[in-house]
Amino acid sequence: MDIDSLAPHWIWFAIGLLLAAAEMAIPGVFLIWMAGAALITGAVTWLLPIGLPLQIVIFAVLAIVAVFAGRRYLQSHPVVSADPLMNDRGARAIGEMVVVTHAIDGGSGRVRLGDSEWLAKGPDAEPGSRMRVAGHDGAVLIVEHLH
């Protein structure tokens, strides 16, 4: 079976499915709208005997409309993360207790949080002191004495 013997609507359906799969592999909320346009073009081509040039025009118009409509929809209905601090380990540490491993002297030292050591800034403290994470500056934890 060669490509010329396939009905055009099957080609559009295949393009739509490939674009949808590409959206899952490379998330960006862009290709899914084009996938929808290809699937609709496939449905129109299945119902109406239209030539390839008109099919391409239908797909192009639907793709442009779908991308802009989808973009507008996502601006007014943003996707909210279930865990907004997932990729911000420093922010996740705020409020946690840490143990000083290398004395904080002159404002800097090292602390243990969980199973890892972090650079720390804060008031002077001896090794073994327990402190609380008050913030972070990149990969450096800002610590304070327990009150």
C-alpha positions as CSV (number, residue, x, y, z in Angstrom):
1,M,0.0,0.0,0.0
2,D,1.5,3.3,-1.0
3,I,0.6,6.8,0.2
4,D,-1.4,7.6,-2.9
5,S,-3.9,4.9,-2.2
6,L,-4.6,6.2,1.3
7,A,-7.8,8.3,1.7
8,P,-6.7,11.9,2.5
9,H,-8.7,11.9,5.8
10,W,-6.5,9.1,7.2
11,I,-3.4,11.1,6.5
12,W,-4.9,14.1,8.4
13,F,-5.9,11.8,11.3
14,A,-2.3,10.4,11.3
15,I,-0.8,14.0,11.3
16,G,-3.1,14.9,14.2
17,L,-2.1,11.9,16.2
18,L,1.6,12.5,15.5
19,L,1.3,16.2,16.6
20,A,-0.6,15.1,19.8
21,A,2.2,12.6,20.5
22,A,4.8,15.2,19.9
23,E,3.0,17.5,22.4
24,M,3.3,14.8,25.0
25,A,7.0,14.2,24.2
26,I,7.9,18.0,24.0
27,P,5.3,19.7,26.2
28,G,4.7,23.4,25.4
29,V,1.0,23.6,24.9
30,F,1.3,24.5,21.2
31,L,1.3,21.4,19.1
32,I,-1.9,20.1,20.7
33,W,-3.8,23.0,19.0
34,M,-2.3,22.1,15.7
35,A,-3.2,18.4,16.3
36,G,-6.8,19.5,16.8
37,A,-6.7,21.4,13.6
38,A,-5.4,18.4,11.7
39,L,-8.0,16.1,13.2
40,I,-10.8,18.5,12.3
41,T,-9.3,18.8,8.8
42,G,-9.4,15.0,8.6
43,A,-13.1,15.0,9.6
44,V,-14.0,17.7,7.1
45,T,-12.0,15.8,4.4
46,W,-13.8,12.6,5.3
47,L,-17.3,14.2,5.0
48,L,-16.6,16.4,1.9
49,P,-14.6,15.5,-1.2
50,I,-12.3,18.5,-1.3
51,G,-8.9,18.8,-3.0
52,L,-5.5,19.0,-1.3
53,P,-5.1,22.8,-1.8
54,L,-8.4,23.5,0.0
55,Q,-7.4,20.9,2.7
56,I,-4.2,22.8,3.4
57,V,-6.0,26.1,3.6
58,I,-8.6,24.6,6.0
59,F,-5.7,23.2,8.1
60,A,-3.8,26.5,8.1
61,V,-6.8,28.6,9.1
62,L,-7.9,26.1,11.8
63,A,-4.3,25.9,13.1
64,I,-4.0,29.7,13.4
65,V,-7.4,30.1,15.0
66,A,-6.8,27.2,17.4
67,V,-3.3,28.4,18.5
68,F,-4.6,32.0,19.2
69,A,-7.8,30.7,20.9
70,G,-5.8,28.3,23.0
71,R,-3.3,31.0,23.9
72,R,-6.1,33.3,24.9
73,Y,-7.8,30.6,26.9
74,L,-4.6,29.7,28.8
75,Q,-4.0,33.4,29.6
76,S,-7.4,33.7,31.3
77,H,-7.2,30.1,32.8
78,P,-3.6,29.6,33.8
79,V,-2.5,26.1,34.7
80,V,-1.8,26.1,38.5
81,S,1.0,23.8,39.7
82,A,0.1,21.2,42.3
83,D,3.5,21.9,44.0
84,P,4.8,25.3,42.9
85,L,8.0,24.9,44.9
86,M,8.8,21.5,43.4
87,N,12.0,22.7,41.6
88,D,13.0,25.3,44.2
89,R,14.8,23.3,46.9
90,G,15.9,26.5,48.7
91,A,12.3,27.8,49.0
92,R,11.1,24.3,50.2
93,A,13.6,24.5,53.0
94,I,12.2,27.7,54.6
95,G,11.1,27.0,58.1
96,E,13.0,23.7,58.3
97,M,15.4,22.9,61.2
98,V,19.1,22.5,60.3
99,V,22.2,21.5,62.2
100,V,25.4,23.4,61.8
101,T,28.2,21.1,60.5
102,H,30.9,23.7,59.9
103,A,30.9,26.7,62.3
104,I,29.1,29.8,61.0
105,D,31.9,32.3,61.5
106,G,31.8,35.8,60.0
107,G,28.4,35.2,58.6
108,S,29.0,32.0,56.6
109,G,29.4,28.3,57.2
110,R,27.7,24.9,56.4
111,V,24.5,23.2,57.7
112,R,23.0,19.8,57.3
113,L,19.4,19.7,56.0
114,G,18.1,16.2,55.6
115,D,20.8,14.1,54.0
116,S,22.7,17.0,52.4
117,E,25.0,19.8,53.4
118,W,24.3,23.4,52.3
119,L,26.3,26.6,52.4
120,A,24.7,28.9,55.0
121,K,24.7,32.6,55.9
122,G,23.6,33.8,59.3
123,P,24.7,34.7,62.8
124,D,27.7,33.0,64.3
125,A,27.0,29.4,65.5
126,E,29.1,26.4,66.6
127,P,28.9,23.0,65.0
128,G,26.0,21.0,66.4
129,S,23.8,24.1,66.9
130,R,20.3,23.8,65.7
131,M,19.0,26.7,63.5
132,R,16.0,27.5,61.4
133,V,16.0,28.3,57.6
134,A,14.7,31.8,57.2
135,G,15.3,32.1,53.4
136,H,17.7,31.4,50.7
137,D,20.0,33.2,48.3
138,G,20.3,30.9,45.3
139,A,21.9,27.7,46.7
140,V,22.9,29.4,50.0
141,L,20.5,29.0,53.0
142,I,19.9,32.0,55.2
143,V,19.6,30.7,58.8
144,E,18.6,32.1,62.1
145,H,18.8,31.0,65.7
146,L,15.7,29.3,67.1
147,H,13.6,31.6,69.2
